[in-house]
Amino acid sequence: MDSSTARFRIRMSIYLLVVVATIATVLVVYLSQLDLNDYRISLEQQLSSALKQPVKIGHCKLTFSRGVAIALDELQIGPDNAVLADVPYLTATLKLTPLLTGQFVLDRVQINNPKIELQLPLPQRQGESSSRHLLNSLGISTLSIHNGRINIYLHNGAKTVQKLALSEFHTVLKNWTQGEVGQLAVSGILPDYGSAFLFETRLLSSQNPEIWRKDEFDTKLQITNFPAHLLLGSTPQHLPQLLELKFSLQGAPATGTTFNTILTSADKQRQLASLSGQWTSSEQQEAVTQLQGKLFNIPLNGNVHLLRQSQQSLLTGKLGTENFT
């Protein structure tokens, strides 16, 4: 390489650095002029309206996390005397094109170390899922929850009892928009029992049966070291204290969705129950066919049909056992 070529490359490198530095400086100056306080208030109002709960956001600032992002501190959902969710820190990357026009449109949101108080039964909501509508209105493509803790309460009249506590709760929700098949993965542990669970599924693209019947279902659930008394109310002496459950659901209901369930002891030395079959859904009927399984080594088989008629629905089926001693 001659000296003139080397000097040319050095000059070009310097020019590129100057251009990049200039763009970065202009971007920083521009972002510093954006009114984050107005956005914080607007976001509080939007979340409060969608969740039907008071929402407070302590602080709001711009940062860089896999791109230009906004960081929220001390997010609280619910009244001060009955907080439903306490989020110490949240970051969300911003979509660049709307940002250049002064608009804040979220993209990937990560929630860290939230504490959630969940009361059952959940209130019934009409129409489109409010959660999906909220994510779509904010522009969120991916929502992640890391290391959360959830306390689950059962509300019965004037009495509220804590039923479960979940820790190390992790969730990833992607592409949950109207007309698209989203993806959800949830995991966590029950620290009081040493149980762990993993749930993965594709989310329906629509609530319209004519549409979701054609969606390809893909759902998997695994629960390990699950206490039998939580499932049965008590643990009979002939059953193991800890159980493991596996469940899968795959295929489109319009053409046939297969499912499979296996319940074993936690050490996998004893199979307690199993059930598999195919679910087919149409405008005229819901059909569960090719049922095969075992309950304490007793073989089971059969089918179930729910026929839709103009005045009422008709449930028919056949369940039985065969070839056992």
C-alpha positions as a printed Julia matrix, in Angstrom:
325×3 Matrix{Float64}:
   0.0     0.0    0.0
   1.53    3.4   -1.09
   1.49    6.5    1.13
  -1.2     8.31  -0.91
  -3.66    5.43  -0.48
  -2.98    5.29   3.23
  -3.54    9.05   3.59
  -6.81    8.8    1.64
  -8.1     6.05   3.92
  -7.15    8.01   7.01
  -8.98   11.11   5.71
 -12.1     9.06   4.87
 -12.08    7.5    8.34
 -11.83   10.94   9.93
 -14.7    12.26   7.77
 -16.89    9.28   8.71
 -16.15    9.78  12.4
 -17.05   13.46  12.12
 -20.33   12.63  10.35
 -21.26    9.98  12.92
 -20.37   12.29  15.8
 -22.42   15.11  14.25
 -25.48   12.86  13.79
 -25.13   11.54  17.33
 -24.85   15.08  18.72
 -27.91   16.28  16.78
 -29.86   13.22  17.96
 -28.9    13.77  21.59
 -29.84   17.46  21.4
 -33.15   16.62  19.71
 -34.03   13.92  22.24
 -33.19   16.24  25.12
 -35.9    18.63  23.89
 -38.69   16.02  24.08
 -41.12   16.54  26.94
 -40.95   13.32  28.96
 -43.2    14.65  31.71
 -46.11   15.09  29.31
 -45.55   11.56  28.01
 -45.4    10.18  31.57
 -48.76   11.77  32.4
 -50.29   10.61  29.12
 -49.05    7.04  29.7
 -50.46    7.04  33.24
 -53.86    8.05  31.89
 -53.77    5.5   29.07
 -52.8     2.62  31.38
 -55.34    3.68  34.0
 -58.15    3.8   31.43
 -57.31    0.37  30.02
 -56.72   -1.37  33.37
 -59.56    0.38  35.25
 -57.09    1.09  38.04
 -55.12    4.13  39.22
 -51.58    4.16  37.78
 -48.55    6.1   38.99
 -45.14    6.44  37.34
 -42.39    7.87  39.55
 -39.72    8.89  37.04
 -39.27    8.82  33.27
 -36.0     9.25  31.36
 -34.38    8.44  28.03
 -31.64    5.84  27.86
 -29.95    3.49  25.4
 -30.76   -0.22  25.57
 -30.51   -2.0   22.22
 -31.44    1.37  20.72
 -33.09    4.53  21.98
 -35.22    3.54  24.97
 -37.31    5.03  27.71
 -36.87    3.97  31.34
 -39.68    4.13  33.91
 -39.05    3.87  37.63
 -41.52    3.09  40.41
 -44.53    2.09  38.32
 -47.53    1.33  40.54
 -50.9    -0.09  39.52
 -53.77    0.09  41.99
 -54.6     2.37  44.93
 -51.97    3.05  47.6
 -53.8     0.91  50.18
 -54.27   -2.05  47.8
 -51.42   -2.09  45.26
 -51.98   -4.68  42.52
 -48.6    -4.37  40.81
 -45.35   -2.74  41.88
 -42.7    -2.42  39.16
 -39.4    -0.92  40.35
 -37.88   -0.64  36.86
 -39.1    -0.89  33.26
 -37.32   -0.21  29.98
 -38.86    0.07  26.52
 -37.12    0.6   23.2
 -38.73    3.26  21.03
 -39.57    3.01  17.34
 -37.26    5.47  15.58
 -39.5     6.84  12.81
 -42.29    8.1   15.11
 -39.63    9.42  17.52
 -38.24   11.73  14.82
 -41.65   13.42  14.7
 -41.83   13.76  18.48
 -44.04   10.7   19.1
 -43.28    7.99  21.65
 -44.21    4.56  20.27
 -42.96    1.61  22.31
 -41.49   -1.51  20.72
 -39.8    -4.01  23.07
 -40.72   -3.68  26.75
 -38.83   -5.36  29.6
 -40.22   -5.37  33.15
 -37.77   -6.24  35.92
 -38.54   -7.63  39.39
 -42.27   -6.83  39.52
 -44.45   -7.82  42.45
 -48.04   -8.64  41.47
 -51.07   -9.25  43.67
 -53.63  -11.31  41.7
 -57.16  -11.86  42.98
 -59.4   -14.62  41.65
 -61.88  -14.8   40.07
 -60.78  -12.22  37.53
 -63.39   -9.69  36.41
 -65.12  -10.6   33.15
 -64.42   -8.36  30.17
 -66.5    -7.99  27.03
 -65.32   -7.75  23.43
 -61.71   -7.73  22.32
 -59.11   -8.56  24.95
 -58.25   -5.34  26.79
 -54.67   -6.59  27.24
 -54.23   -7.12  23.5
 -55.84   -3.75  22.75
 -53.52   -2.01  25.23
 -50.39   -3.59  23.74
 -51.51   -2.71  20.22
 -52.34    0.89  21.13
 -48.88    1.36  22.68
 -47.17   -0.32  19.71
 -45.56   -3.07  21.85
 -44.24   -6.01  19.8
 -42.49   -7.89  22.63
 -43.25   -7.83  26.35
 -40.82   -9.53  28.76
 -41.12   -9.99  32.51
 -37.99  -11.03  34.42
 -37.79  -12.39  37.95
 -41.3   -11.46  39.03
 -43.21  -12.53  42.12
 -46.95  -13.18  42.08
 -49.22  -13.73  45.07
 -52.54  -15.35  44.1
 -55.6   -14.81  46.3
 -59.05  -16.38  46.18
 -61.82  -13.91  46.95
 -65.01  -15.45  48.31
 -67.53  -12.96  49.62
 -65.95  -10.9   52.37
 -63.08  -13.36  52.8
 -59.82  -13.33  50.83
 -57.32  -16.19  51.22
 -53.86  -16.48  49.69
 -53.7   -19.71  47.69
 -50.33  -19.65  45.93
 -47.1   -17.69  45.71
 -45.01  -17.78  42.53
 -41.41  -16.6   42.34
 -38.74  -16.39  39.63
 -41.62  -15.65  37.29
 -40.53  -15.09  33.68
 -42.71  -14.27  30.69
 -42.13  -13.47  27.02
 -45.06  -12.33  24.87
 -44.46  -11.65  21.16
 -46.52  -10.28  18.27
 -49.9   -10.37  20.02
 -51.72   -8.21  17.48
 -55.15   -8.56  15.9
 -55.02  -10.92  12.94
 -51.63  -12.35  13.88
 -50.7   -15.5   15.81
 -48.73  -14.45  18.88
 -46.37  -16.46  21.05
 -46.33  -16.77  24.83
 -43.84  -18.47  27.16
 -44.26  -18.48  30.96
 -42.15  -20.13  33.66
 -41.82  -19.94  37.41
 -41.57  -21.85  40.66
 -43.74  -22.41  43.72
 -41.18  -21.75  46.47
 -43.37  -23.22  49.22
 -43.32  -26.63  47.5
 -40.24  -26.59  45.25
 -42.48  -26.98  42.19
 -41.65  -25.57  38.78
 -43.71  -25.01  35.65
 -43.18  -24.12  31.99
 -46.0   -23.1   29.65
 -45.53  -22.35  25.95
 -48.26  -21.63  23.43
 -49.25  -19.9   20.22
 -52.01  -17.34  20.79
 -55.17  -17.18  18.71
 -55.18  -14.65  15.9
 -58.86  -13.83  16.5
 -61.8   -14.53  18.79
 -63.89  -15.36  15.72
 -64.34  -19.18  15.59
 -64.32  -19.16  11.79
 -60.78  -17.76  11.97
 -59.21  -19.44  15.02
 -60.39  -22.9   13.92
 -57.84  -22.59  11.11
 -55.01  -21.48  13.41
 -52.29  -24.03  14.11
 -52.33  -24.69  17.85
 -49.03  -25.5   19.54
 -49.29  -25.64  23.32
 -47.05  -27.35  25.87
 -47.31  -27.45  29.65
 -45.01  -29.14  32.14
 -45.34  -29.01  35.93
 -42.77  -30.8   38.11
 -42.83  -31.63  41.82
 -46.47  -30.62  42.08
 -48.03  -31.48  45.48
 -50.89  -33.95  45.07
 -52.95  -32.33  47.81
 -53.22  -29.08  45.79
 -54.9   -31.07  43.02
 -57.0   -33.45  45.11
 -57.54  -31.53  48.35
 -55.77  -34.32  50.23
 -53.27  -37.05  49.4
 -54.52  -40.65  49.67
 -51.94  -43.07  51.03
 -51.72  -45.02  47.77
 -50.72  -41.89  45.79
 -47.28  -40.25  45.7
 -46.91  -36.93  47.49
 -45.42  -35.17  44.45
 -46.61  -35.38  40.85
 -45.42  -34.42  37.38
 -47.82  -33.35  34.63
 -47.14  -33.03  30.91
 -49.68  -31.76  28.38
 -49.44  -30.96  24.66
 -51.92  -29.69  22.07
 -51.0   -29.46  18.38
 -52.78  -28.89  15.08
 -55.64  -26.84  13.65
 -59.11  -27.53  15.14
 -60.7   -27.31  11.69
 -58.78  -30.39  10.51
 -57.97  -32.01  13.86
 -55.97  -31.02  16.92
 -54.21  -33.83  18.78
 -53.71  -33.69  22.52
 -51.76  -35.79  24.98
 -51.65  -35.73  28.79
 -49.47  -37.79  31.13
 -49.57  -37.71  34.94
 -46.75  -39.49  36.77
 -45.04  -39.49  40.11
 -42.35  -36.81  40.39
 -39.6   -39.44  40.16
 -41.23  -40.81  36.95
 -41.29  -44.32  38.43
 -45.07  -44.57  38.37
 -47.58  -43.51  35.71
 -50.9   -42.6   37.29
 -52.95  -41.48  34.29
 -52.7   -40.73  30.59
 -55.12  -39.5   27.96
 -54.75  -38.73  24.25
 -57.14  -38.02  21.43
 -58.16  -35.64  18.67
 -60.35  -32.54  18.88
 -62.13  -31.32  15.75
 -64.17  -28.12  15.69
 -66.72  -26.93  13.13
 -69.77  -24.7   13.02
 -71.99  -27.75  13.49
 -70.16  -29.61  16.25
 -67.24  -30.08  18.6
 -65.86  -33.62  18.47
 -63.32  -35.37  20.68
 -62.47  -38.71  19.08
 -59.86  -41.46  19.25
 -59.77  -41.15  23.02
 -57.18  -43.52  24.48
 -55.73  -43.55  27.95
 -55.21  -45.22  31.29
 -56.29  -44.48  34.84
 -54.26  -46.49  37.38
 -53.53  -49.08  34.64
 -57.21  -49.33  33.68
 -57.48  -48.73  29.89
 -59.97  -46.12  28.72
 -61.34  -45.27  25.28
 -64.24  -43.48  23.67
 -65.45  -40.31  21.99
 -67.55  -37.23  22.77
 -69.63  -35.03  20.43
 -71.31  -31.7   21.09
 -73.89  -31.08  18.35
 -75.14  -27.53  17.84
 -78.83  -27.28  17.02
 -81.13  -24.31  16.44
 -82.86  -24.56  19.83
 -80.29  -26.31  21.99
 -77.05  -28.26  21.92
 -76.88  -32.02  22.23
 -74.05  -33.82  24.02
 -73.41  -37.44  23.09
 -70.53  -39.75  23.76
 -69.12  -43.1   24.67
 -66.57  -43.76  27.38
 -65.55  -47.21  28.49
 -62.88  -49.7   29.38
 -61.85  -52.97  27.81
 -59.31  -55.74  28.07
 -58.3   -55.33  31.69
 -58.19  -57.69  34.63
